[in-house]
Amino acid sequence: MKTPHAYFNLARLAVISAGIAFFGCAGTGSLAWAAEPMQITISYADLNIESAAGVRSLYGRLRFAAQRVCAHLDDGRLSPANIRYQSCYETALDSAVAKINEPVLTAMRSGRRQVAGG
């Protein structure tokens, strides 16, 4: 039997989608373009984000969406020297995780950032 909390989560999952937006379009040469952030909507209604597997799957979807949103800044170098792309990617991913506001997802993002930072 499902608890009222479980029904709330299912309803919330069906309604909410995570938008990844990159607002810091500096260096693109177009202020009009910067005023309209790029956005991809990610649905996670099919995931149980109360499970570790569900959170990992959602995080993977968010990472893929951030890569797509920022692809126009990727110069093909797989290094920290690709600063514009890295900045876009980190900002987009942080924004999406904050928008979803799930403690386990936030902790996963914080852990990844700490590992990546050294």
N, C-alpha and C positions, 0 to 999 in steps of 0.2 A: 504494500500500500504506500502510495506516495504522500509525503508530508506536505503541508502548505508551503514550506520552504522550497521543496522540489518543484511544485507547480509554479511558484514565482520564478524560479530559475529557468524553467522551460519556456515560460511566457517571455521572459526577458531575452533569452537566447533567440527566440523567434522574431523579436522586434528589433533588437539592436544589431547593428553591423558596425564594424570598425572601419573608419575612414582614415587612410594614410594621406596626410597632406604635408607638403613641403612648402613652408612660407618664406624661407630665406633664399630667394632666387637671385641673390647678388651675383653680379658678374655676367648676367645673361644679356645685358644690353637693352632690355625692354622693360620699362616700368609698368606698362599695361600688362605684360605677361606676368610680372611679379605680383601684381594685384590679384591675379586669379591663380590660386594654388592648384597644383596638380593633385588629383585625388583618385584613389581606387577604393571601392567599397568591398570589404571582405565579409562574407557571411560565415558565421560559425554556429548557426542554429543546429547543425548536424553533429556538433561535438559536445561531449560531456566535459566541461572545463573544471569539473570537480575531481577529475581523474588526472593523473600525471600524463598519461598518453594523450588525453584531450588537450591539455595545456601545451604539450610539446608540438602537437599538430597545429594548433592555433599559432604558436610562435613561428613555426615554419612558414605558414601562410603569410604572416605579417612580414617576415624577412623577404619572402619572394616578392610581395607587393612593394616593399620599400626599394628593392632592386629595380623593379619596373618603373617606379615613379622617378627614380634618380638616374636611369639609364642614359639619359641625354647628357649627363655630366661625366660619364665614364670614358676616360681616355685610353682604356685598354690595359693600363698598368695595374698589376695586382700588388700594389705596394702602398705604404702610407703616403707616398708622394702624390697620390691621386686625391688631393685634399678636398676639392670641391665635391667629388662623388662621396667620399667618406663622410663629410660633414652633412650632406643631404641625407644619406642613408641613416646615419645615427639620429638625426633630427626627426626624420619620418618615423623611424621605429619607436623612438621615445614618445612621440606624439600619439601614435596608435596605442601603445601600451597604457599611457596615461588616460586616454579616452575610454578604454575598456575598463580600467580601474578594478582589476581582479588581483588580489594580493599574491596569489601563486605566480601569475604571469609577471607581475611587477618584480617579484623576487627573482624569477628566472632571468629577466632582462638585467637586473642589477648584478647578478652573478656573472652573466656573460660579459658585461662591460668591465667588471673588475678583472676577470681573467684576461680579456683582450688588452686591458690597459697595463698589465704587468703583474 
